[in-house]
Every structure is written in C-alpha cells, then in structure tokens.
Amino acid sequence: MMKDADALDILRAQGCAVGTPDVHTGRVRVWIRGSDEAVDVEIGRELHELAEGKLSFEDIRARREDETVVGTE
C-alpha cells in the first residue's frame, strides 16, 4: 500500500510543486506542472490516485466545483 509521503514524492518527481499536507483540512495543495495553477487534493485515496495517474487535475478540479455548488445550496 502506498503511503501519502510516497505519493507526494511521485508527484514531485513528475515535476509538480507540492505543499505541506494540512491535517486540519485533510488536503494538500499541488501546483500543476507548467502553470501557476494549483489544486487542493484530499490526502489519502485521492492523492494516491492522482500520483498513480488514475485521476487527473481536471477530475479533481471538477470535484471541487461540485463541492462548492453543493455547499452553497
């Protein structure tokens, strides 16, 4: 089983800048390689799937947009 630290190392090796995981929110900010944009990624499964290529930044961004819509209703 992959650890969060391993997933962060994989993302760094892929050229992404990675922030420090925030234990209060359960997320870590990952800057998209080659841009000034960042996405907040949930620690654990979502982070692992991003590192493994099972999820894209666009998938995660769409999830966050859905959360925003649900949270304001």
Sequence and secondary structure as in RCSB ss.txt:
>XXXX:A:sequence
MMKDADALDILRAQGCAVGTPDVHTGRVRVWIRGSDEAVDVEIGRELHELAEGKLSFEDIRARREDETVVGTE
>XXXX:A:secstr
   HHHHHHHHHHTT EE   BTTTTEEEEE TTSS EEEEETTHHHHHHHHTSS HHHHHHHHHHHHHHHH 
